Amino acid sequence: MTAPRIRGWCPGAHRPMMSGDGLVVRVRPWLGRLSAAQVQGLCAAARDFGSGIIDLTNRANLQLRGVSEARHDALLRALARLDLLDADPAIEARRNILVTPLWTPGDLTDRLARTLNPRLAELPELPGKFGFAIDTGDAPVLHSAPADIRFERAADGRLILRADGAPDGIALPEDRAIDTAIALARWFAGSRGPGQRRMAALTAKTPVPAGFSGTAPAPAAPAIAPGDSALGPVLGAAFGQLPADALAGLIADSGARALRVTPWRVFILEGGAPPAGAPFVTRADDPLLRTDACAGAPLCPQATVETRALARRLAGRFPGALHVSGCAKGCARPRAADTTLVGRDGRFDLVDGGAAWDTPRQRGLSPDDLMTLTDQT
């Protein structure tokens, strides 16, 4: 079996990634929010230039799939008209800024994001997936979402800056926050060793410098789940898939003024009415929300198995979290799950309590074998 290719970077809009069904073009919505008009325009672009499916990623970005190389430039022009494209490709590649979805205009999260964005050019050369989380609500909610430098609150409400993987951070005033974050990024760039692409890999072996620690973040709050929120109804997207036609209809029917995206495969209909009969997840206990599955074959050239139809069949049949991965890269869930199924040569290996690259308990299982296995548990 050929080892899966680890790219070490995420697709962007200017720099898309080729997959089995064409280019994957990533859109980074500013502050994780799209106006209703932007949503309708993006849905039209997904239909006109791609496969008609929009993916919601674990970095709260949106991806259009199935874009042909010949139409990529036309898609970029469409995204620019929607104000969903950074003019500078270098800035777009660095704008890995994840924000708490419940931010409000003018609050600390909003202010920090608007201060950080124009200073991204001051960052050193960093790995493609290096990013920031601005998580300054009353309690952190982005603790399980990927980020390397985190802005959070202490239990007493003070702003802290924390290196991912470190138990605590530095309390600091707002006017020093961005300078200190850039200094921490420079420490990472100058200290990391071969293969250390993420802050947590570095802090696991190397203590952060003096002056970057001392204050613990407030206890974490649960991630947002389907139901109600202060901003509007919350819905889930199985495997992060948002069919463009369904999403466009939902925005129109709900009367939402905007869509807010999250890293948990759920989204908020800002100012909208609860929908009736929408083809999205409406219950927080729906087993699809604890089931991860990548695009799989034939959409991904590294996968030898179809994943999502099987994941739907198996959702809720294994206890806890289930991950169905097309290969050993584990793109849909780069961490352990209670049960992980890994595609290999057209069949599946089963890993208990581990990630896609861990040693399996059983090998060479067919989909029917897996269904039989769940009947016996």
Secondary structure, DSSP 4 states (H G I P E B T S, - for coil): -PPPP---S---SSS-EEETTEEEEEE--GGGEEEHHHHHHHHHHHHHHS-SEEEEPTTS-EEEEEE-GGGHHHHHHHHHHTT-S-SSHHHHHH--EEE-TT--TTSHHHHHHHHHGGGGGGS----TT--EEE--SSS---TTS--SEEEEEBTTS-EEEEETT-S-BEE--GGGHHHHHHHHHHHHHHH--TT--SHHHHHTTSPPPTTS-SBPBPPPPPPP-SB--SSS-EEE-GGGEEEHHHHHHHHHHHT-SEEEE-TTSEEEEETPPPPSS-SSB--TT-GGGGEEE---TTTSTT--S--HHHHHHHTTTSSS-EEEESSTT-TT-SS-EEEEEEEETTEEEEEEEE-TTSPPSEEEE-HHHHHHHHHH-
